[in-house]
């Protein structure tokens, strides 16, 4: 097993459905340009309220991915 070097980036995803969907939206979009994603950590969770109801979720995550050889 070789040693790995990881790069860490910060992403913010949004969703009208749920926190989990907001995370998935961020990871899915990043997957178009970032390879080798291995893990994520939730850093911040926010939401917007309209007329007494949750309008949307906004979640900031840190994503770690391995650098290529």
MMTF fields as JSON, N, C-alpha, C and O atoms, coordinates in Angstrom:
{
  "mmtfVersion": "1.0.0",
  "mmtfProducer": "UNKNOWN",
  "numBonds": 275,
  "numAtoms": 276,
  "numGroups": 69,
  "numChains": 1,
  "numModels": 1,
  "chainsPerModel": [1],
  "groupsPerChain": [69],
  "chainIdList": ["A"],
  "bondAtomList": [4, 2, 8, 6, 12, 10, 16, 14, 20, 18, 24, 22, 28, 26, 32, 30, 36, 34, 40, 38, 44, 42, 48, 46, 52, 50, 56, 54, 60, 58, 64, 62, 68, 66, 72, 70, 76, 74, 80, 78, 84, 82, 88, 86, 92, 90, 96, 94, 100, 98, 104, 102, 108, 106, 112, 110, 116, 114, 120, 118, 124, 122, 128, 126, 132, 130, 136, 134, 140, 138, 144, 142, 148, 146, 152, 150, 156, 154, 160, 158, 164, 162, 168, 166, 172, 170, 176, 174, 180, 178, 184, 182, 188, 186, 192, 190, 196, 194, 200, 198, 204, 202, 208, 206, 212, 210, 216, 214, 220, 218, 224, 222, 228, 226, 232, 230, 236, 234, 240, 238, 244, 242, 248, 246, 252, 250, 256, 254, 260, 258, 264, 262, 268, 266, 272, 270],
  "bondOrderList": [1, 1, 1, 1, 1, 1, 1, 1, 1, 1, 1, 1, 1, 1, 1, 1, 1, 1, 1, 1, 1, 1, 1, 1, 1, 1, 1, 1, 1, 1, 1, 1, 1, 1, 1, 1, 1, 1, 1, 1, 1, 1, 1, 1, 1, 1, 1, 1, 1, 1, 1, 1, 1, 1, 1, 1, 1, 1, 1, 1, 1, 1, 1, 1, 1, 1, 1, 1],
  "groupList": [{"groupName": "UNK", "atomNameList": ["N", "CA", "C", "O"], "elementList": ["N", "C", "C", "O"], "formalChargeList": [0, 0, 0, 0], "bondAtomList": [1, 0, 2, 1, 3, 2], "bondOrderList": [1, 1, 2], "singleLetterCode": "X", "chemCompType": "L-PEPTIDE LINKING"}],
  "groupTypeList": [0, 0, 0, 0, 0, 0, 0, 0, 0, 0, 0, 0, 0, 0, 0, 0, 0, 0, 0, 0, 0, 0, 0, 0, 0, 0, 0, 0, 0, 0, 0, 0, 0, 0, 0, 0, 0, 0, 0, 0, 0, 0, 0, 0, 0, 0, 0, 0, 0, 0, 0, 0, 0, 0, 0, 0, 0, 0, 0, 0, 0, 0, 0, 0, 0, 0, 0, 0, 0],
  "groupIdList": [1, 2, 3, 4, 5, 6, 7, 8, 9, 10, 11, 12, 13, 14, 15, 16, 17, 18, 19, 20, 21, 22, 23, 24, 25, 26, 27, 28, 29, 30, 31, 32, 33, 34, 35, 36, 37, 38, 39, 40, 41, 42, 43, 44, 45, 46, 47, 48, 49, 50, 51, 52, 53, 54, 55, 56, 57, 58, 59, 60, 61, 62, 63, 64, 65, 66, 67, 68, 69],
  "secStructList": [7, 7, 7, 7, 7, 3, 3, 3, 3, 3, 3, 3, 3, 3, 3, 1, 1, 7, 2, 2, 2, 2, 2, 2, 2, 2, 2, 2, 2, 2, 6, 6, 6, 7, 7, 7, 3, 3, 3, 3, 3, 3, 3, 3, 3, 3, 3, 3, 3, 3, 6, 6, 3, 3, 3, 3, 3, 3, 3, 3, 3, 3, 3, 3, 3, 3, 7, 7, 7],
  "xCoordList": [0.842, 0.0, 0.878, 1.757, 0.651, 1.456, 0.876, -0.3, 1.73, 1.269, 0.472, 0.764, -0.52, -1.352, -1.131, -0.814, -1.301, -1.331, -2.726, -3.202, -3.37, -4.728, -4.754, -3.961, -5.663, -5.952, -7.333, -8.203, -7.532, -8.793, -9.391, -8.718, -10.67, -11.376, -12.659, -13.127, -13.216, -14.466, -15.54, -15.318, -16.702, -17.828, -19.076, -19.195, -20.004, -21.302, -22.379, -22.433, -23.238, -24.342, -25.664, -25.769, -26.679, -28.0, -29.051, -28.841, -30.179, -31.299, -32.566, -32.535, -33.673, -34.967, -35.518, -36.494, -34.886, -35.383, -34.818, -35.566, -33.45, -32.854, -31.37, -30.753, -30.818, -29.381, -28.608, -27.623, -29.045, -28.361, -28.338, -27.335, -29.432, -29.513, -28.577, -27.986, -28.44, -27.517, -26.075, -25.3, -25.712, -24.369, -24.18, -23.155, -25.158, -25.059, -24.944, -24.2, -25.666, -25.584, -24.176, -23.658, -23.557, -22.187, -21.202, -20.357, -21.312, -20.387, -20.593, -19.621, -21.838, -22.125, -21.581, -20.972, -21.799, -21.317, -19.79, -19.2, -19.154, -17.686, -17.115, -16.009, -17.857, -17.408, -17.184, -16.522, -17.724, -17.487, -16.043, -15.521, -15.398, -14.039, -13.011, -11.81, -13.452, -12.526, -12.605, -13.683, -11.45, -11.392, -10.865, -10.294, -11.062, -10.488, -10.985, -10.243, -12.239, -12.784, -12.925, -13.399, -12.514, -12.491, -13.37, -13.905, -13.53, -14.287, -14.777, -14.31, -15.714, -16.163, -16.46, -16.689, -16.448, -16.743, -17.685, -17.394, -18.812, -19.729, -19.149, -18.755, -19.102, -18.512, -19.586, -19.488, -20.612, -21.623, -22.958, -22.99, -24.038, -25.371, -26.22, -26.289, -26.862, -27.729, -29.0, -29.091, -29.964, -31.185, -31.889, -31.632, -32.773, -33.585, -35.025, -35.53, -35.659, -37.042, -37.914, -37.565, -39.053, -40.004, -41.412, -41.825, -42.129, -43.498, -43.565, -44.5, -42.567, -42.558, -42.186, -42.332, -41.706, -41.32, -39.907, -39.442, -39.243, -37.9, -38.006, -38.689, -37.318, -37.318, -36.224, -36.464, -35.019, -33.942, -32.846, -32.729, -32.044, -30.897, -29.629, -29.559, -28.629, -27.312, -26.278, -26.238, -25.445, -24.48, -23.081, -22.852, -22.151, -20.751, -20.0, -20.101, -19.243, -18.472, -17.022, -16.721, -16.142, -14.765, -14.659, -15.123, -14.051, -13.929, -12.447, -11.68, -12.051, -10.669, -10.577, -11.403, -9.562, -9.332, -7.84, -7.013, -7.511, -6.1, -5.547, -6.221, -4.306, -3.617, -3.091, -2.656, -3.142, -2.681, -1.163, -0.473, -0.665, 0.787, 1.382, 2.592],
  "yCoordList": [-1.187, 0.0, 1.238, 1.377, 2.135, 3.348, 4.42, 4.393, 5.354, 6.489, 7.427, 7.554, 8.073, 8.995, 10.416, 10.659, 11.357, 12.781, 13.264, 13.003, 13.966, 14.436, 15.946, 16.667, 16.408, 17.832, 18.033, 17.171, 19.152, 19.459, 20.701, 21.721, 20.608, 21.762, 21.975, 21.079, 23.161, 23.468, 23.733, 24.479, 23.117, 23.253, 23.622, 23.285, 24.313, 24.585, 24.123, 24.569, 23.223, 22.717, 23.178, 23.449, 23.264, 23.677, 22.677, 21.929, 22.674, 21.811, 22.326, 22.859, 22.155, 22.462, 21.265, 21.394, 20.086, 18.857, 18.583, 18.438, 18.512, 18.061, 18.415, 18.811, 18.265, 18.455, 17.424, 17.762, 16.177, 15.111, 15.389, 15.14, 15.899, 16.22, 17.378, 17.393, 18.334, 19.451, 18.957, 19.417, 18.024, 17.426, 16.673, 16.829, 15.858, 15.08, 15.983, 15.669, 17.096, 18.036, 18.601, 18.715, 18.955, 19.496, 18.443, 18.736, 17.22, 16.144, 15.775, 15.585, 15.673, 15.3, 16.33, 15.972, 17.602, 18.663, 18.683, 18.823, 18.543, 18.533, 17.346, 17.427, 16.247, 15.045, 15.224, 14.396, 16.289, 16.563, 16.989, 16.767, 17.598, 18.101, 17.574, 17.722, 16.968, 16.486, 14.963, 14.389, 14.325, 12.864, 12.436, 13.24, 11.189, 10.549, 11.124, 11.138, 11.6, 12.076, 10.879, 9.819, 11.047, 9.941, 10.15, 9.181, 11.39, 11.629, 13.074, 13.922, 13.336, 14.714, 14.925, 13.981, 16.182, 16.589, 17.782, 18.765, 17.703, 18.851, 19.935, 19.674, 21.153, 22.277, 23.225, 23.739, 23.454, 24.437, 24.063, 23.542, 24.326, 24.078, 25.322, 25.857, 25.768, 26.937, 26.657, 25.67, 27.521, 27.387, 28.718, 29.655, 28.785, 29.985, 29.665, 28.573, 30.621, 30.458, 31.471, 32.645, 30.991, 31.871, 31.509, 30.353, 32.489, 32.275, 31.181, 30.38, 31.156, 30.205, 28.778, 27.867, 28.567, 27.226, 27.264, 28.299, 26.118, 26.017, 26.098, 25.294, 27.086, 27.255, 26.411, 25.731, 26.451, 25.591, 25.435, 26.232, 24.384, 24.084, 24.485, 24.41, 24.91, 25.21, 24.58, 24.882, 23.701, 22.948, 23.155, 22.966, 23.543, 23.678, 22.445, 22.056, 21.838, 20.638, 20.814, 21.585, 20.105, 19.965, 18.584, 17.597, 18.514, 17.255, 16.949, 17.801, 15.725, 15.28, 14.374, 13.479, 14.608, 13.714, 13.46, 14.293, 12.291, 11.932, 12.589, 12.687, 13.035, 13.594, 12.446, 11.415, 12.646, 11.594, 11.53, 12.51, 10.355, 10.138, 10.974, 10.928],
  "zCoordList": [0.0, 0.0, 0.0, 0.851, -0.942, -1.012, -0.103, 0.258, 0.251, 1.048, 0.15, -1.039, 0.713, -0.052, 0.416, 1.581, -0.505, -0.18, -0.564, -1.669, 0.354, 0.132, -0.038, 0.568, -0.858, -0.989, -0.396, -0.525, 0.245, 0.899, 0.251, 0.105, -0.14, -0.688, 0.103, 0.805, -0.017, 0.664, -0.385, -1.339, -0.199, -1.116, -0.33, 0.848, -0.978, -0.377, -1.344, -2.49, -0.872, -1.676, -1.096, 0.1, -1.957, -1.503, -1.962, -2.917, -1.272, -1.634, -0.968, 0.141, -1.666, -1.065, -0.296, 0.443, -0.472, 0.145, 1.532, 2.498, 1.626, 2.884, 2.965, 1.975, 4.156, 4.365, 3.552, 2.896, 3.593, 2.858, 1.359, 0.691, 0.843, -0.58, -0.929, -2.008, -0.033, -0.262, -0.329, -1.167, 0.548, 0.517, -0.792, -1.456, -1.168, -2.403, -3.624, -4.553, -3.638, -4.753, -4.892, -6.003, -3.772, -3.807, -4.314, -5.16, -3.797, -4.195, -5.664, -6.396, -6.096, -7.484, -8.463, -9.47, -8.17, -9.059, -9.103, -10.174, -7.949, -7.892, -8.655, -9.189, -8.712, -9.394, -10.89, -11.516, -11.471, -12.887, -13.149, -14.242, -12.156, -12.365, -11.371, -11.598, -10.281, -9.258, -9.191, -9.033, -9.314, -9.232, -7.863, -7.126, -7.542, -6.356, -5.028, -4.046, -4.991, -3.714, -2.78, -3.19, -1.525, -0.572, 0.656, 1.195, 1.111, 2.335, 2.376, 1.617, 3.262, 3.485, 4.962, 5.718, 5.341, 6.716, 6.647, 5.966, 7.347, 7.381, 8.278, 9.415, 7.751, 8.475, 8.99, 10.104, 8.171, 8.542, 7.897, 6.782, 8.588, 8.064, 8.291, 9.397, 7.218, 7.299, 6.518, 5.787, 6.677, 5.896, 5.768, 6.524, 4.807, 4.602, 5.007, 4.747, 5.636, 6.083, 5.347, 5.225, 4.86, 4.185, 4.647, 4.563, 5.127, 5.629, 6.687, 6.707, 7.563, 8.668, 8.288, 9.103, 7.053, 6.606, 6.023, 5.547, 6.072, 5.501, 3.986, 3.352, 3.417, 1.955, 1.318, 0.32, 1.893, 1.399, 2.442, 3.373, 2.261, 3.106, 2.38, 1.153, 3.134, 2.586, 3.52, 4.713, 2.962, 3.76, 3.196, 2.002, 4.055, 3.652, 4.141, 5.304, 3.225, 3.541, 3.117, 2.206, 3.771, 3.333, 2.697, 3.267, 1.523, 0.797, 0.609, 0.159, 0.957, 0.76, -0.442, -0.623, -1.272, -2.398, -2.544, -2.173, -3.092, -3.25, -4.501, -5.526, -4.394, -5.549, -6.403, -5.891, -7.699, -8.614, -8.64, -8.357, -8.986, -9.069, -10.16, -10.383]
}
